[in-house]
Amino acid sequence: MFIGYARTSTVDQVAGLEAQEAALAATRCSKVFREQASSVGQRGQLDAALDFVREGDTLVVTRLDRLARSTADLLGIVAMLERQRVGVARARAEGKYRGRAPTARHKSGRVMTLHAEGRGAAAIAAEVGNEPLERAMI
């Protein structure tokens, strides 16, 4: 699953935030976290995005400076995610972690059926991407 994060430093930068959101939508992000906050201040939506991301997910940003202030800051974020992975592994070993439903795998049968019917990739994505999981598994 692609998870997007968009940030501008001030509330005056509406066009910049909208441009980032459009770029993230073009990458088919399933969920986008957005905020207008300085990189040196509290970034609640970044924290929420990092809590939301699970193993196998991809966090997408339009530019690296939207995510981290510096290399040291980026390394701190990565270290936070490493601790999360360790926690997930421990929870799995204890039988407490089930993870997010693998939506794409459940939809693969429907995708193959539509492809066999001669539909193109864009038409399949438009139809299957908006379907509830139950219908996609037909």
C-alpha positions in Angstrom: 0.0 0.0 0.0 1.3 3.5 -0.8 0.9 6.0 2.0 1.4 9.7 1.1 2.7 12.5 3.3 2.4 16.2 2.2 3.7 19.2 4.2 4.2 22.9 3.7 5.9 25.1 6.3 3.1 27.7 6.6 -0.6 27.9 6.1 0.0 30.5 3.3 1.5 27.8 1.1 -1.9 26.4 -0.1 -0.8 25.9 -3.7 2.3 24.0 -2.6 0.2 21.6 -0.5 -2.3 21.1 -3.3 0.5 20.4 -5.8 2.0 17.8 -3.4 -1.5 16.2 -2.9 -2.0 16.0 -6.7 1.4 14.3 -7.2 0.6 11.8 -4.4 -2.8 11.1 -5.9 -1.1 10.4 -9.2 1.0 7.7 -7.5 -2.3 6.0 -6.3 -1.6 6.6 -2.6 -4.4 4.8 -0.7 -4.1 7.3 2.2 -2.5 10.8 2.3 -1.5 12.5 5.5 -1.2 16.3 5.1 -0.2 19.2 7.3 0.9 22.8 7.3 3.6 22.9 9.9 7.2 23.9 10.2 9.7 21.1 10.0 11.2 22.2 13.3 7.8 22.1 15.1 5.5 19.3 16.1 4.5 17.3 13.0 1.4 15.4 14.2 0.4 14.1 10.8 3.9 12.8 10.1 3.7 10.9 13.4 0.3 9.6 12.4 1.6 8.5 9.0 4.5 6.7 10.6 2.1 4.9 13.0 -0.1 4.0 10.1 2.6 2.5 7.9 3.0 -1.3 8.1 5.5 -3.8 6.9 5.3 -3.9 3.1 3.9 -0.4 2.8 5.7 2.5 1.0 5.7 6.0 2.4 5.7 8.4 -0.5 6.7 12.1 -0.4 7.1 14.5 -3.3 10.5 15.7 -2.1 12.8 14.4 0.7 12.7 17.8 2.5 9.0 17.4 3.0 9.8 14.4 5.2 13.0 15.3 7.0 14.9 18.5 7.9 18.3 16.9 7.6 20.1 13.6 7.2 20.2 13.2 11.0 16.4 13.8 11.2 15.9 11.2 8.4 18.0 8.7 10.3 15.9 9.3 13.4 12.7 8.6 11.4 14.2 5.4 10.0 15.3 4.3 13.5 11.7 4.9 14.7 10.4 2.6 11.9 13.1 0.0 12.7 11.8 -0.1 16.3 8.3 -0.5 14.9 9.3 -3.5 12.8 10.9 -5.1 15.9 7.7 -4.6 17.8 5.6 -6.1 15.0 7.9 -9.1 14.8 7.6 -9.6 18.5 3.8 -9.3 18.4 3.7 -11.8 15.5 5.8 -14.3 17.5 3.3 -14.0 20.3 0.3 -14.4 18.0 -1.0 -10.9 18.7 -0.4 -9.2 15.3 -2.5 -9.9 12.3 -1.6 -7.0 10.1 -3.6 -5.1 7.5 -5.7 -7.2 5.1 -3.7 -7.8 1.9 -6.2 -6.0 -0.3 -4.2 -6.2 -3.6 -4.0 -10.0 -3.4 -7.7 -10.3 -2.8 -8.4 -8.2 -5.8 -6.1 -10.1 -8.1 -8.7 -12.6 -9.3 -11.1 -9.7 -10.3 -8.2 -8.0 -12.1 -7.4 -11.1 -14.1 -11.1 -11.6 -15.0 -11.4 -8.0 -16.3 -8.1 -8.3 -18.2 -9.4 -11.5 -19.8 -12.5 -9.6 -20.9 -10.2 -7.3 -22.8 -10.3 -4.3 -20.5 -7.2 -2.0 -20.4 -5.1 -1.3 -17.3 -6.7 2.2 -16.7 -10.2 0.8 -16.9 -9.3 -2.1 -14.6 -7.7 0.3 -12.1 -10.6 2.6 -12.1 -13.1 -0.2 -11.5 -11.2 -2.4 -9.0 -9.5 0.5 -7.2 -12.9 1.8 -6.0 -14.6 -1.5 -5.2 -15.1 -2.7 -1.7 -13.0 -5.7 -0.9 -16.0 -8.1 -1.0 -17.0 -7.3 -4.6 -13.4 -7.4 -5.7 -13.0 -11.0 -4.6 -15.7 -12.2 -7.1 
